[in-house]
Amino acid sequence: MAEFEFWVNGMTCEHCERAVTAELSAVSGIIDVQVDAASGRVQVTHETPLEQAAVDSAVQDAGYTVRAWPTATNA
């Protein structure tokens, strides 16, 4: 298992957290999602390599945009 952390724009409340969590939880390989609307921080735990495009698409489907990706990832 590995963890991947990134930041999302536009989240302001628990509803935002739930929307992002639901979309990311549907991405194949993701087994846990932790979202903090106040900071915009999102951390996912995954058991298979993640495609950044799939993560980005899930965030967009929730109605938000990725603000920043880490410079070095284990995705």
C-alpha positions as CSV (number, residue, x, y, z in Angstrom):
1,M,0.0,0.0,0.0
2,A,1.1,3.6,-0.6
3,E,-0.2,7.1,0.2
4,F,-0.6,10.0,-2.2
5,E,-1.3,13.5,-1.1
6,F,-2.5,16.5,-3.1
7,W,-4.5,19.8,-2.7
8,V,-7.9,20.7,-4.1
9,N,-9.4,24.2,-4.7
10,G,-12.9,25.3,-3.8
11,M,-13.8,23.0,-0.9
12,T,-15.4,24.8,2.0
13,C,-17.5,22.4,4.0
14,E,-18.4,18.8,5.0
15,H,-20.5,18.4,1.8
16,C,-17.4,19.2,-0.2
17,E,-15.4,16.6,1.7
18,R,-18.1,14.0,1.1
19,A,-18.4,14.7,-2.6
20,V,-14.6,14.4,-3.1
21,T,-14.4,11.4,-0.9
22,A,-17.2,9.6,-2.8
23,E,-15.7,10.3,-6.3
24,L,-12.2,9.3,-5.2
25,S,-13.4,6.2,-3.5
26,A,-14.8,5.0,-6.8
27,V,-11.3,5.1,-8.4
28,S,-9.9,1.6,-8.9
29,G,-7.2,0.8,-6.3
30,I,-8.0,3.5,-3.8
31,I,-8.9,2.0,-0.4
32,D,-9.0,5.1,1.8
33,V,-9.6,8.8,1.3
34,Q,-9.0,11.6,3.9
35,V,-10.2,15.1,2.9
36,D,-9.8,18.3,4.8
37,A,-11.8,21.1,3.3
38,A,-10.2,23.8,5.4
39,S,-6.7,23.2,4.0
40,G,-7.8,21.6,0.7
41,R,-5.6,18.6,1.6
42,V,-6.6,15.2,0.2
43,Q,-4.7,12.0,1.1
44,V,-5.5,8.7,-0.5
45,T,-4.3,5.3,0.3
46,H,-4.0,2.9,-2.6
47,E,-3.0,-0.7,-3.2
48,T,-2.2,-0.3,-6.9
49,P,-0.4,2.4,-8.9
50,L,-2.7,5.4,-9.5
51,E,-3.0,7.4,-12.7
52,Q,-2.9,11.1,-12.0
53,A,-5.5,11.6,-14.8
54,A,-7.9,9.3,-13.0
55,V,-7.5,11.1,-9.7
56,D,-7.9,14.5,-11.5
57,S,-11.0,13.4,-13.3
58,A,-12.6,12.1,-10.1
59,V,-11.9,15.5,-8.4
60,Q,-13.4,17.3,-11.4
61,D,-16.5,15.0,-11.3
62,A,-17.0,16.1,-7.7
63,G,-17.0,19.7,-8.9
64,Y,-13.5,20.8,-7.9
65,T,-10.0,21.3,-9.3
66,V,-6.7,20.0,-8.2
67,R,-4.6,23.0,-6.9
68,A,-1.3,21.3,-6.5
69,W,0.3,17.9,-7.0
70,P,3.3,16.8,-4.9
71,T,6.7,17.2,-6.7
72,A,7.6,13.5,-6.0
73,T,4.8,10.9,-5.8
74,N,4.6,7.2,-5.2
75,A,1.4,7.0,-7.2
